[in-house]
Amino acid sequence: MPTAAGIYYAQFDEGRKDEPPIVLIHGAGSNHTIWPVEIRRLPGQRVLAVDLPGHGKSGGVSQQALSVYADQMIDFLAALGLFQAVFVGHSMGGAIALDLAVRHPEQVAGLGLIATGAYLGVDPGFLENLSHPVMVPTALHQFQSRAFGPQSSPALVDQCMQSMREIRSSVLYGDWRACAKFDLRESVGKITAPAWVIAGSEDRLTPIAYAHFLAEGLPAARLQIIPGSGHMVLVEQPERVAQGLNQFLGALSAARYAASRVHLPNPAAVARYQRKYNER
């Protein structure tokens, strides 16, 4: 079972070693399996899908501050001998990626921000229900009723909710409490990393207004809205999300290549210069 800094990860390795890998960060109460195969296995990329501490197959304990999760992701990179990554996060995972970009900018090569925001605005009543184990089923029903687009099949909804039903109630509460305290609206303009922002048009947990705020506030961002999808857009429309992410990664790679090119004179120009110099 591969782990680094106590964090379990699933790896798909088709990428070049000289390019930053993609690190997928799941949302609240979830784990790495929420990422569909279309995203976890992007052709030509090195993709690391993590389980945050206290989630899935990772040990440790869950946190009540997203900045702590962000610092643990830096430890994860260091344990793998990596300096930079493109961080792609869903919901809470996207907020963690934003925190990384604010406090550890040199280690963020790019941002993929899926159904997230610079502020997450957790309903106090929902959080209160999560704080009482007997009320957790009610809280999960509240989440389910708002998280999916109208075209989502019952089978897809049940599959996605199963992991939340199995996770400890203390982890669920910790995650959403951390989300409730998160607010980087004043810091978005300081982020220098290129970003891809994607949202479902029917998201009732992180409305598309949150995505527009990011796209307008981030200095280098592209926005993609997927019609008819809800908060769980990554599983509702995995092919379209993967396509958008691939295009963003391609643009990042092209920009890195252009920035690293050394412009040398062509051989004919060198020969002409040499003849001219010898004639002096």
C-alpha positions as CSV (number, residue, x, y, z in Angstrom):
1,M,0.0,0.0,0.0
2,P,1.8,3.2,-1.1
3,T,2.0,5.9,1.5
4,A,4.1,9.1,1.9
5,A,4.2,11.2,5.1
6,G,1.4,8.9,6.3
7,I,-0.9,9.7,3.4
8,Y,-2.1,6.9,1.2
9,Y,-2.2,7.6,-2.5
10,A,-3.2,5.8,-5.7
11,Q,-0.8,6.5,-8.6
12,F,-1.2,6.5,-12.4
13,D,2.2,7.1,-13.9
14,E,2.4,8.0,-17.6
15,G,3.8,11.5,-17.2
16,R,7.3,12.9,-17.8
17,K,9.5,12.9,-14.7
18,D,10.6,16.5,-15.5
19,E,7.0,17.8,-15.2
20,P,5.0,18.4,-12.0
21,P,2.6,15.6,-11.2
22,I,-1.2,16.1,-10.7
23,V,-2.3,15.7,-7.1
24,L,-6.1,15.0,-6.7
25,I,-7.5,16.2,-3.3
26,H,-11.0,14.9,-2.5
27,G,-13.8,16.7,-0.7
28,A,-15.3,16.6,2.8
29,G,-16.2,13.1,4.1
30,S,-14.7,11.4,1.0
31,N,-11.6,9.6,-0.2
32,H,-9.6,9.1,-3.4
33,T,-12.1,6.7,-4.9
34,I,-14.5,9.6,-5.5
35,W,-12.4,10.5,-8.6
36,P,-13.7,8.7,-11.7
37,V,-11.2,6.6,-13.7
38,E,-11.4,9.2,-16.5
39,I,-9.7,11.7,-14.1
40,R,-7.5,9.4,-12.2
41,R,-5.9,8.0,-15.3
42,L,-5.3,11.0,-17.5
43,P,-3.3,9.9,-20.6
44,G,0.3,11.1,-20.5
45,Q,0.1,12.4,-16.9
46,R,1.4,11.3,-13.5
47,V,-1.6,11.5,-11.3
48,L,-1.5,11.0,-7.5
49,A,-5.0,10.6,-5.9
50,V,-4.6,11.0,-2.1
51,D,-6.7,10.0,0.9
52,L,-6.4,12.9,3.4
53,P,-5.3,11.9,7.0
54,G,-8.2,10.2,8.8
55,H,-9.9,9.4,5.5
56,G,-10.0,6.2,3.3
57,K,-6.8,4.2,3.7
58,S,-4.7,6.9,5.3
59,G,-3.9,6.8,9.0
60,G,-3.7,9.8,11.3
61,V,-6.6,12.0,12.3
62,S,-8.8,14.4,10.5
63,Q,-8.3,18.1,10.9
64,Q,-10.6,21.1,11.7
65,A,-8.5,23.6,9.7
66,L,-7.9,23.4,6.0
67,S,-4.5,25.1,6.4
68,V,-3.3,22.0,8.4
69,Y,-4.4,19.7,5.5
70,A,-2.5,22.0,3.1
71,D,0.7,21.8,5.2
72,Q,0.3,18.0,5.2
73,M,0.2,18.1,1.4
74,I,3.6,19.9,1.4
75,D,4.9,17.1,3.7
76,F,3.5,14.6,1.2
77,L,5.4,16.1,-1.7
78,A,8.6,16.3,0.3
79,A,8.3,12.6,1.3
80,L,8.1,11.7,-2.5
81,G,11.1,13.9,-3.3
82,L,8.9,16.4,-5.2
83,F,9.0,20.2,-5.1
84,Q,6.0,21.2,-7.2
85,A,2.6,19.8,-8.2
86,V,-0.6,20.8,-10.0
87,F,-3.2,20.6,-7.2
88,V,-6.7,19.6,-8.4
89,G,-9.3,19.6,-5.7
90,H,-13.1,19.1,-5.4
91,S,-15.0,21.2,-2.9
92,M,-13.0,21.1,0.3
93,G,-10.1,19.8,-1.7
94,G,-10.2,22.9,-3.9
95,A,-10.2,25.1,-0.9
96,I,-7.1,23.2,0.4
97,A,-5.5,23.9,-3.1
98,L,-6.3,27.6,-2.8
99,D,-4.7,27.7,0.7
100,L,-1.6,26.0,-0.8
101,A,-1.4,28.6,-3.5
102,V,-1.6,31.5,-1.0
103,R,0.9,30.2,1.6
104,H,3.1,27.9,-0.5
105,P,3.0,29.6,-4.0
106,E,6.4,28.3,-5.2
107,Q,5.2,24.7,-4.8
108,V,2.0,25.1,-6.8
109,A,2.5,24.7,-10.6
110,G,-1.2,25.1,-11.3
111,L,-4.7,24.8,-9.7
112,G,-7.7,22.8,-10.7
113,L,-10.7,24.1,-8.7
114,I,-13.8,21.9,-9.0
115,A,-17.1,23.0,-7.4
116,T,-15.3,25.1,-4.8
117,G,-14.8,28.7,-3.7
118,A,-12.7,31.1,-1.8
119,Y,-15.4,30.9,0.8
120,L,-17.6,27.8,1.4
121,G,-20.5,29.1,3.5
122,V,-21.6,26.0,5.4
123,D,-25.2,26.0,6.7
124,P,-25.0,26.3,10.5
125,G,-28.0,23.9,10.9
126,F,-26.2,21.3,8.8
127,L,-23.1,21.7,10.9
128,E,-25.1,21.4,14.1
129,N,-26.7,18.1,12.9
130,L,-23.2,16.7,12.1
131,S,-22.1,17.5,15.7
132,H,-24.6,15.0,17.1
133,P,-24.0,11.4,16.0
134,V,-27.7,10.6,16.2
135,M,-28.4,13.4,13.7
136,V,-25.7,12.5,11.2
137,P,-28.2,10.6,8.9
138,T,-30.3,13.7,8.8
139,A,-27.3,15.8,7.8
140,L,-26.3,13.3,5.1
141,H,-29.8,13.5,3.7
142,Q,-29.6,17.3,3.6
143,F,-26.3,17.0,1.7
144,Q,-27.7,14.4,-0.7
145,S,-30.7,16.5,-1.5
146,R,-28.6,19.4,-2.6
147,A,-25.4,17.9,-4.0
148,F,-26.5,16.3,-7.2
149,G,-27.9,17.7,-10.4
150,P,-31.4,16.8,-11.5
151,Q,-30.2,14.3,-14.1
152,S,-28.2,12.1,-11.7
153,S,-29.3,8.5,-11.5
154,P,-30.3,7.0,-8.1
155,A,-27.5,4.4,-8.5
156,L,-24.9,7.2,-8.9
157,V,-26.2,9.1,-5.9
158,D,-26.2,6.0,-3.7
159,Q,-22.7,5.0,-4.8
160,C,-21.4,8.4,-3.9
161,M,-23.1,8.6,-0.6
162,Q,-22.0,5.2,0.5
163,S,-18.5,6.3,1.6
164,M,-20.0,9.2,3.6
165,R,-22.2,6.7,5.4
166,E,-19.2,4.6,6.3
167,I,-16.9,7.3,7.6
168,R,-16.7,8.2,11.2
169,S,-19.0,11.0,12.3
170,S,-16.2,12.9,13.9
171,V,-14.4,13.1,10.6
172,L,-17.5,14.4,8.9
173,Y,-17.9,17.0,11.5
174,G,-14.3,18.0,11.4
175,D,-14.2,18.4,7.7
176,W,-17.3,20.6,7.5
177,R,-16.2,22.6,10.5
178,A,-12.9,23.3,8.7
179,C,-14.9,24.3,5.6
180,A,-17.1,26.6,7.7
181,K,-14.0,28.5,9.0
182,F,-12.4,28.8,5.6
183,D,-12.4,32.3,3.9
184,L,-9.7,33.4,1.5
185,R,-11.8,36.0,-0.4
186,E,-9.3,38.8,0.5
187,S,-6.3,36.7,-0.7
188,V,-7.5,35.4,-4.1
189,G,-5.9,38.3,-6.0
190,K,-2.5,37.4,-4.6
191,I,-2.4,33.9,-6.2
192,T,0.0,33.7,-9.1
193,A,-0.6,30.1,-10.2
194,P,-2.6,29.5,-13.4
195,A,-6.0,28.1,-12.5
196,W,-8.8,26.2,-14.1
197,V,-12.2,26.7,-12.4
198,I,-15.1,24.4,-13.2
199,A,-18.6,24.3,-11.8
200,G,-22.0,22.7,-12.4
201,S,-24.7,25.1,-13.4
202,E,-27.1,23.5,-10.9
203,D,-24.7,23.4,-7.9
204,R,-26.7,24.3,-4.8
205,L,-23.8,23.9,-2.3
206,T,-21.1,26.1,-4.0
207,P,-23.2,28.1,-6.5
208,I,-21.7,29.2,-9.8
209,A,-21.4,32.7,-8.3
210,Y,-18.5,31.2,-6.3
211,A,-16.8,30.1,-9.5
212,H,-17.3,33.4,-11.1
213,F,-15.7,35.1,-8.1
214,L,-12.6,32.9,-8.5
215,A,-12.4,33.3,-12.2
216,E,-12.6,37.1,-11.9
217,G,-10.3,37.4,-8.9
218,L,-7.6,35.0,-9.8
219,P,-5.0,36.8,-12.0
220,A,-4.7,33.8,-14.4
221,A,-7.8,31.7,-14.6
222,R,-10.1,30.0,-17.1
223,L,-13.7,29.2,-16.3
224,Q,-15.8,26.2,-17.4
225,I,-19.5,25.8,-16.5
226,I,-21.1,22.4,-17.2
227,P,-24.9,22.8,-17.8
228,G,-27.2,20.6,-15.8
229,S,-24.6,19.4,-13.3
230,G,-24.6,19.8,-9.6
231,H,-22.0,19.9,-6.8
232,M,-20.8,16.4,-7.7
233,V,-20.0,17.4,-11.3
234,L,-16.8,15.3,-11.2
235,V,-18.9,12.1,-11.1
236,E,-22.0,13.4,-13.0
237,Q,-19.9,14.5,-16.0
238,P,-16.5,12.8,-15.7
239,E,-15.7,12.9,-19.4
240,R,-16.3,16.6,-19.7
241,V,-14.3,17.3,-16.5
242,A,-11.4,15.2,-17.7
243,Q,-11.5,16.9,-21.1
244,G,-11.4,20.3,-19.5
245,L,-8.6,19.3,-17.2
246,N,-6.6,17.8,-20.0
247,Q,-6.9,21.0,-22.0
248,F,-5.7,23.1,-19.0
249,L,-2.7,20.7,-18.4
250,G,-1.8,20.9,-22.0
251,A,-1.8,24.7,-21.8
252,L,0.4,24.6,-18.7
253,S,2.9,22.2,-20.3
254,A,3.1,24.5,-23.4
255,A,3.7,27.5,-21.3
256,R,6.4,25.8,-19.3
257,Y,8.1,24.7,-22.6
258,A,7.9,28.2,-24.0
259,A,9.4,29.7,-20.9
260,S,12.3,27.2,-20.8
261,R,13.3,27.6,-24.5
262,V,16.8,29.0,-25.1
263,H,16.8,31.0,-28.3
264,L,20.1,30.2,-30.1
265,P,21.0,31.5,-33.5
266,N,20.7,29.0,-36.4
267,P,23.9,27.4,-37.7
268,A,23.9,29.6,-40.9
269,A,23.9,32.7,-38.8
270,V,26.7,31.4,-36.6
271,A,28.8,30.7,-39.8
272,R,28.2,34.2,-41.2
273,Y,29.3,35.7,-37.9
274,Q,32.4,33.5,-37.7
275,R,33.5,34.5,-41.3
276,K,32.9,38.2,-40.5
277,Y,34.9,37.9,-37.3
278,N,37.8,36.1,-39.1
279,E,38.0,38.8,-41.8
280,R,38.6,41.6,-39.2
